[in-house]
Amino acid sequence: MSLTTLDPRTALVAIDLQNGIAAMPVQPYPAAEVVARTAELADAFRARNLPVVLVRVSFAADGGDVLPGRTERSVSGLSFPEGWDVIVDELSGHTGDIRVTKHNWSAFHGTDLDVQLRRRGITQVVLTGIATSIGVESTARDAYAHGYHVTLATDAMADASAEAHAGSVERIFPRLGESGTTAEVLELLAKTHG
């Protein structure tokens, strides 16, 4: 599906573009490209007075807010270096941006993201971030379930493997919203928001 429109009240939501995650090797796009494309989108949204939401994942020092379920891969017991959860410099420094800290995969679960968006009259979100099949997909699923129109900038996201990224882009995202490149989102933004 190609992109059709961006609602008058659309927000950019960038998932987990923070020092520790942006330092990981990801595919099919390097993290630096994901960050650069997201920064380009953020600048365009800010120029049109549209909200930019910077989401980070973080945990308490004692690990008390880490998900407790039994899994084969758990972050329970892991230690994180100082500054790992700080939003990357390329996106920081804009006092008008909305900041959300999550402790789960989705930016909606257990946060005030929905309240922040609804109080601003937001009806559509454009998603970017790392990792495509985890934080981005979980947030896209919840955005769709909350009744938002969802747009996915698929070259402004990446994953641990190209296969995981492709699985979300090809199988899941078409059921949740519309996908396009950063350039396509920017072109549509210029058409619909002057």
C-alpha positions in Angstrom: 0.0 0.0 0.0 1.3 3.4 -0.8 0.9 6.4 1.5 -2.4 8.2 1.0 -2.5 11.1 3.5 -1.3 12.6 6.8 -4.0 13.9 9.1 -3.9 17.5 10.1 -2.8 16.4 13.6 -0.1 13.9 13.0 2.8 13.1 15.4 6.2 11.6 14.7 7.0 8.9 17.3 10.7 7.7 17.4 11.2 4.5 19.2 14.3 3.7 21.3 16.8 5.9 19.4 19.1 6.1 22.4 22.8 5.6 22.9 22.8 2.0 23.9 20.5 0.8 21.2 21.8 3.0 18.4 25.2 1.5 19.1 24.1 -2.0 18.2 24.7 -3.5 14.8 21.3 -3.5 12.9 20.0 -4.3 9.4 19.0 -3.6 6.7 20.0 0.0 7.5 22.8 1.0 9.8 21.7 2.8 13.0 23.3 6.0 11.8 21.1 6.1 8.8 18.0 5.3 10.9 18.9 8.2 13.2 19.7 10.6 10.4 16.4 9.8 8.6 14.4 10.2 11.8 16.2 13.5 12.5 15.2 14.7 9.1 11.6 13.8 9.8 11.7 15.4 13.2 13.0 18.7 11.7 10.1 18.6 9.2 7.5 17.9 11.9 8.9 20.6 14.2 8.9 23.1 11.3 5.2 22.5 10.9 4.4 22.7 14.7 3.6 19.0 14.7 4.6 16.9 17.8 7.7 14.9 17.9 7.7 12.1 20.5 11.0 10.6 21.6 10.6 7.3 23.3 13.3 5.5 25.3 13.4 2.3 27.2 14.9 2.4 30.6 14.9 0.4 33.9 15.3 1.3 37.5 18.8 0.7 39.0 17.5 -2.2 41.0 15.8 -3.9 38.0 12.5 -3.9 39.8 10.6 -2.7 36.7 12.1 -5.3 34.3 9.4 -7.6 32.8 9.3 -10.6 35.1 8.0 -13.3 32.7 10.0 -16.4 32.0 11.6 -16.1 28.5 14.5 -17.6 26.8 16.0 -14.2 26.4 15.5 -11.9 29.3 17.0 -8.5 30.3 16.6 -9.5 34.0 19.9 -9.5 35.7 21.7 -7.5 32.9 23.5 -4.3 33.8 23.4 -1.3 31.5 26.3 1.2 31.1 25.9 4.8 32.2 24.1 6.8 29.6 22.8 3.8 27.6 19.2 5.1 27.8 20.0 8.7 26.8 18.3 9.8 23.5 20.9 10.2 20.8 22.4 13.7 20.3 20.9 14.1 16.8 17.4 14.1 18.2 18.1 15.8 21.6 17.9 19.4 22.6 14.4 20.4 21.4 12.5 21.5 24.5 9.1 21.2 22.7 9.5 17.5 22.1 7.5 15.0 24.1 9.6 12.5 26.0 8.2 9.1 27.0 10.1 6.4 29.1 8.8 2.9 28.7 9.6 -0.3 30.5 8.0 -2.7 27.9 8.2 -3.2 24.2 5.3 -0.9 23.3 5.5 2.8 23.9 1.8 2.7 24.9 1.9 0.1 27.6 2.3 1.6 31.1 3.1 5.1 29.8 1.2 8.4 29.3 1.8 8.3 25.5 -1.9 7.9 24.6 -2.9 10.8 27.0 -0.1 13.0 25.5 -1.3 12.4 22.0 -5.1 12.6 22.6 -4.7 15.9 24.5 -3.0 17.4 21.5 -5.8 16.1 19.2 -3.4 13.6 17.4 -5.2 11.1 15.1 -2.2 9.7 13.3 1.3 8.6 14.1 4.4 8.2 11.9 6.7 5.6 13.5 10.5 5.1 13.2 13.1 3.4 15.4 15.0 0.3 16.5 14.1 -2.5 16.6 11.5 -2.9 13.8 10.0 -6.2 15.0 10.1 -5.4 18.7 9.6 -1.8 19.9 8.3 -0.4 16.6 6.0 -3.2 15.8 4.6 -3.4 19.4 4.0 0.3 19.3 2.3 0.1 15.9 0.0 -2.7 17.1 -1.0 -0.6 20.1 -1.4 2.6 18.1 -3.7 0.7 15.7 -5.7 -0.8 18.6 -6.0 2.6 20.2 -7.6 3.9 16.9 -4.7 5.9 15.5 -3.9 6.0 11.8 -0.4 4.4 11.6 2.3 5.3 9.1 5.6 3.5 9.1 8.8 5.0 7.7 10.4 1.7 6.8 13.8 3.0 5.9 13.9 4.9 9.3 13.9 1.7 11.2 16.1 -1.4 11.5 16.4 -4.6 13.4 19.0 -7.2 14.6 18.5 -9.0 11.3 17.2 -8.1 7.9 14.8 -11.1 8.1 13.2 -9.7 11.3 12.8 -6.3 9.7 11.3 -7.8 6.5 8.9 -9.9 8.5 7.4 -6.9 10.1 7.4 -4.7 7.0 6.0 -7.4 4.7 3.6 -9.3 6.9 2.6 -7.2 9.9 2.7 -3.5 8.9 0.2 -3.8 6.0 -2.4 -4.9 8.5 -1.7 -2.0 10.8 -1.2 1.0 8.5 0.5 2.4 5.5 4.3 2.1 4.9 6.6 4.3 2.9 10.1 5.7 2.8 11.3 8.7 4.6 11.3 10.6 1.3 7.7 9.6 0.7 6.6 10.7 4.1 8.4 14.0 3.7 6.9 14.5 0.3 3.4 13.8 1.6 4.0 16.1 4.6 4.9 18.9 2.2 1.7 18.3 0.2 -0.6 18.0 3.2 1.0 20.5 5.6 2.4 23.2 3.3 
